[in-house]
Amino acid sequence: MTPRPRIALLVFPETSASVVYGMFDLFASAGRDWGVIVEGAPGPALLNPLLVGRAAGIVSVGNDVPIATHASLTDCPPAEIVCVPEVNLPPGTPLTERFAPEIAWLRERHRAGAILATACSGAMLLAEAGLLAGCEATTHWAWCDVLARAYPGVRVQSQRALVVTGEGGRLVMAGGGSTWLDLSLYLIARLAGVDEAMRVARLNLIDWHAIGQQPFACLTRARQVDDAVIARCQTWIADHYMDSAPVAAMITLSGLAERTFKRRIRKATGMSPLEYVHTLRIEEAKQMLETGDAPVEAIALEVGYEDAGFFSRLFRRQVRLTPMHYRRRFRAMRRALA
């Protein structure tokens, strides 16, 4: 009998049980649970998931949920796939020393030929391990700018929910939130076939995140920065982004030469002044689309665009949905929750 492919799921305190157990349950269900529904008896399990931590035993993860690992890093048997869940820390938190054993283990497993797959901000550990240099990558939208700034050789694809890269496609990354579902289905398809992945998706009512994660993103880079001059401009533009010449006004407010101002705001926020203004305007437009009934043309004018067509093209480029599609999707969600 051919051994079932093993998937090692890395467990550490700075993660959440929902991602770890959710992925574990989907992998364990492959081949087994569809038969329960259609034939009344479980089929043969196709995959062998395993929980791995620094030491075998109980790991207390997010919200003080205990997870019992099956093996330690040193005792983990060979695995075809190693999965890294989210790193549940504030974006920009130093990770190298905190996760030194896990990072070294990931390098070792990659050298041994394993596929490394990450959910959400878990991709940061691949970057820390030096495995993403020259590669495309994605991570949770809140960490995308951190990844791009800290590792300029990595081509960050913030709009994509799933990225497969590296030699032999052995680096697989999902974006934020529930895109670990997409990641799990992809890995099931890779090890057990597309038909089995589709059965798992149907059984669990999983809908592929085709639109990516940009519609859910917000302006994390709007946080106040250490540069006092730029921070003062951020405070001002938050109330004046709809003005007709906001960049020129910020330059005047800063008292800096134009070239110096542009260099310092890019260093602080990762964006040019105009990109920053556009992003603020789009964030306000998203709120207006979710909460009100104003026409798109009126919203465009309200946030600072006289040309509604330009606004719609910009919105679609940044959010990956048209304004009307965004409204239909998220206003319905907001009303249902209310």
C-alpha positions, -999 to +999 in steps of 0.1 A: +000+000+000+014+034-010+020+056+021-002+087+023+015+119+015+024+137+048+016+174+054+033+189+084+015+219+099+037+242+119+023+253+153+036+282+174+021+305+200+016+335+177-010+319+155-047+309+157-063+276+162-089+282+135-063+282+107-043+253+121-073+231+129-092+242+098-064+232+074-058+200+094-095+190+091-097+197+053-065+176+047-079+148+069-112+148+051-097+143+016-108+109+003-127+101+036-157+123+041-173+124+006-181+087+009-199+093+042-223+116+024-229+098-009-223+062+001-230+061+039-194+050+047-161+068+048-136+063+020-099+058+024-080+089+038-057+102+011-035+126+031-017+124+065-017+157+083+007+161+113+010+190+138+045+200+145+060+225+171+093+233+187+086+205+211+060+178+211+031+185+235+007+213+242+012+247+226-011+276+237-019+296+206-041+327+201-070+332+225-053+307+248-065+277+228-043+246+235-031+226+205-014+192+211+014+187+186+023+153+173+061+159+169+089+183+175+109+201+148+138+177+153+116+146+154+092+154+125+093+127+099+098+136+062+068+155+047+059+163+012+044+196+023+051+219+052+024+245+060+030+277+080-002+293+094-006+331+101+018+350+123-006+368+145+015+399+154+013+436+146+027+442+110+064+451+112+071+431+144+107+417+142+105+380+135+141+367+130+151+361+166+115+352+177+112+324+151+148+314+147+142+276+152+112+276+129+131+296+102+161+272+103+137+242+101+119+257+070+153+261+053+162+226+060+128+212+048+131+232+016+166+219+009+151+184+015+126+190-014+094+198+005+068+222-007+065+251+017+030+266+019+020+296+039-013+311+050-018+348+056+013+364+072+031+331+075+048+341+042+070+365+063+088+334+077+097+324+041+111+358+035+130+357+068+145+323+057+158+339+025+136+317+003+117+345-016+145+364-031+137+371-068+103+355-064+067+366-065+049+365-032+017+374-014+008+377+023-020+393+043-026+428+030-016+444+063+019+429+059+024+435+021+041+468+025+064+455+053+074+426+030+081+449+001+101+473+021+121+448+041+128+425+011+130+447-021+140+417-041+106+401-036+079+409-061+049+414-038+015+407-055-008+423-029-039+418-051-036+381-055-051+355-031-027+327-041+008+327-055+028+296-066+065+303-072+100+291-068+118+262-084+093+235-091+065+256-077+076+246-042+067+279-026+029+285-022+014+315-005-021+325+003-032+360+012-051+372+042-081+360+061-099+329+049-077+324+018-062+295+038-092+276+023-079+283-012-045+272-001-058+239+013-078+231-018-048+238-040-026+215-019-052+188-019-055+191-057-017+189-060-014+158-039-047+140-044-061+154-077-085+181-088-116+159-085-109+153-048-103+190-041-136+197-058-153+172-036-138+187-005-149+222-017-185+210-023-187+192+010-176+223+029-193+249+007-160+266-001-161+295-026-128+303-043-115+339-035-113+348-072-113+386-065-082+384-044-078+404-011-077+440-023-114+447-018-109+439+019-077+460+023-076+493+041-050+521+043-027+505+069+000+530+057-021+559+070-007+552+105+011+582+119+049+580+112+080+590+131+087+619+107+070+648+124+066+669+093+050+640+073+028+631+103+015+667+103+007+665+066-010+631+072-032+647+098-041+676+075-048+655+044-071+632+063-096+661+064-087+678+031-081+649+006-111+662-015-094+695-022-085+703-058-047+705-053-040+685-021-004+676-030+007+712-035-011+722-003+008+695+016+041+706+002+034+742+013+024+730+047+055+709+051+078+739+044+101+715+024+113+716-011+090+696-034+117+669-041+125+666-005+088+663+005+082+636-021+112+616-009+102+618+027+066+609+022+076+579+001+100+567+028+073+571+054+044+556+036+057+536+007+037+558-017+041+590-037+020+620-024-005+615-052-008+578-046-014+585-009-042+610-018-058+585-042-057+558-016-074+580+010-101+590-015-107+554-024-110+544+012-137+571+018-155+561-014-156+524-002-173+536+030-198+557+011-206+528-013-212+504+017-234+527+037-253+550+014-273+551-019-255+581-036-248+575-073-212+567-082-209+601-099-219+619-067-194+599-047-166+606-072-173+643-068-176+641-030-141+625-027-124+649-051-129+636-087-148+657-112-144+629-138-165+599-127-150+578-154-115+583-142-127+576-106-143+543-117-111+532-135-089+541-106-113+523-082-113+492-102-075+492-106-070+495-068-099+475-055-102+449-083-139+455-084-160+483-101-177+507-077-211+491-084-198+456-079-182+467-046-214+482-035-235+451-043-211+428-025-203+448+006-235+468+012-254+435+012-230+421+037-232+452+059-270+451+058-272+414+066-249+419+096-270+448+108 
